Amino acid sequence: MENKFLDAMMFRHACKKFDLNKKISEEDFNTILKIGQYSPSSFGMEPWKFVVIQNEALREKLKTFTWGAQGQLPTASHFIIILSRKKKSMLHGSAYVNHILNDVKQLPADVLELYSQFYEKFQKEDFKLLESDRTLFDWASKQTYIALANMMTGAAYMGIDSCPIEGFDATLTEVFLKDELDIDTEEFGAAVMVAFGYRKEEPRGKTRQDIDAVTAWYT
């Protein structure tokens, strides 16, 4: 039986250079963003922000310290910096966490209290996320990778190519976010980047380890 999701996974590859003559439609790109928006996250905290960089001058500045996107920044139809929230937002009891629980989830009072207790215990004891600001940021960044994967696979399902990018100077990227985009870097940091567009050339065949090498069964 044909599996369209698996077909999309086989179609997807890390596209290094895109076709400049092909642009993603507004409708299709909004669908990609919505796929990211509706992705799951731990405790449903949605720690992401999708920053779309279409301005050519901004892309040129980004290119100077984003070594992993030298081919993608000049050619991608759309380029996103996926931000993750930092400790200021993600700490239990923060204004942002309270906003999610009260305004977004709209939890009743009894459930809200229990949910808040679970979240605090999770951070303090279960995952020990309060050891450093970086620990909490890295945990939140892991959630953004769920959105990243869904967006790339969703794009592939529509016949749109993508490339995830970690090849950037984190410090200079933070300066760029603050100085060029006026983003509060006390609240947000760059987790990963991703480019979308249409392939210029066909990729080589997909290679992976055997399924038995990456799977363990205990029955």
URQUI-V523658 format. One record per run of one state. SS is the DSSP state (helix for helix, strand for strand, loop for the rest). FROM is the first residue (numbers start at 1). TO is the last residue. If there is no record, write none. Layout:
# URQUI-V523658
SS FROM TO
SS FROM TO
This chain:
# URQUI-V523658
loop 1 3
helix 4 11
loop 12 13
strand 14 14
loop 15 17
strand 18 18
loop 19 25
helix 26 37
loop 38 41
helix 42 44
loop 45 47
strand 48 52
loop 53 55
helix 56 63
loop 64 66
helix 67 69
loop 70 71
helix 72 75
loop 76 77
strand 78 85
loop 86 86
helix 87 90
loop 91 94
helix 95 104
loop 105 108
helix 109 126
loop 127 132
helix 133 157
loop 158 160
strand 161 165
loop 166 169
helix 170 181
loop 182 187
strand 188 197
loop 198 198
strand 199 199
loop 200 210
helix 211 213
loop 214 219
